[in-house]
Amino acid sequence: MKVLLLANQPESTTRLKLFRSTLDELGFTTVVPTFGTRNWFSIASQSRDWIIKEQPDVVHLFNVPDIIYRKIPALKGKHFQKLIYDYRSPWGIEYQMNFGAPARVIAEHYERLLASHAEQITTVNNPLKEKVRTYANESVPVTVIPNYPKMDFSPGEEVIPDSSKPILFVGRVCKQEGIEKFIHAAQALPEHPFWIVGDGPFSWWYLRNKPENLTFFGWQKHEKVAEFIKNAGLCLIPRKENPLTPYSNDRSIWKLNEYLNLGKMVVASGISVEENRKNLQVVRPDDLVGTIRACANREPEPLTKGDYRFWEHNRNLIQEVYR
């Protein structure tokens, strides 16, 4: 069976790459289109061209922005046979936050279009499952396949020369990920070292007046990120609460599961909880600094076999979706 995995930026779509590795292991033939552009009109046109050229059995598309894929259902039956819709983010709600209620109506129209033409729907957690279920026919299976790191995500032999047990932020340096709350925490707790591993187009602006106890490392290779996490004393997800909060939880946030799988104490705000996890404290944003102060020197609980969450645990679920 040939599967075409479709995302507008496949080179940076971790979920697509992990699906591909699992499908390759299961013996499927996988094709991942590349585009060389971020222009939506060009990606939409190239996506259709790839499907017509490859004639796959299955198109598995990873949502956001869904409008790019609006003409793909019309190709089903002639240029491919089955559609799998991966609903990994509520695009309509994101658009409402940025552009107002009319934008949500338009964006959710395309979410509904794709879900209604899918034979299978995959998603990352139960809140998103419940939301996408309202778009699809009752007979269409919706399978939760969480965003968990692979088993080989672990630090290498290199040791970062620091014994200060810093407070760590990993990810995109932007408002949505809570960079302002992180910097505020660093200012409020000058006795603790704070590290940022990640970057963003406006990181220079956010960090223009960073406190002396905050060190910015920029983007790092994924295997290097594991070394930073292992060296941290406390890991943060310092988001503000917003309409996305109910849909962002322990099953969908990559870095949260990377932190927890490496045995770190995690303090998070602006997210929700689907499953109680050892060493995870979810608090309101206003309580972030006080909780960091209380947890900064606390030892995490040792992990047992049942505490780990790995992508490989999704293998049987993925196989069942494709069966």
ABEGO torsion letter per residue (X at the ends): XBBBBBBABAAABAAAAAAAAAAAAAGBBBBBBBAGBABAAAAAAAAAAAAAAAGBABBBBBBOBAAAAAAAAAABGAABABBBBBBABBAAAAAAAAAEAAAAAAAAAAAAAAAAABABBBBABAAAAAAAAAABBAABBBBBBBBBBBAABBBBABBBBBAAGBBBBBEBBBAAAGAAAAAAAAAABAABBBBBBEBBAAAAAAAAABBAABBBAEBBBAAAAAAAAAABABBBBABBBBAAAAABBAAABAAAAAAAAAGBBBBBBGBBBABBBBGBBBBBAAAAAAAAAAAAABBBBBBBAAABBBAAAAAAAAAAAAX
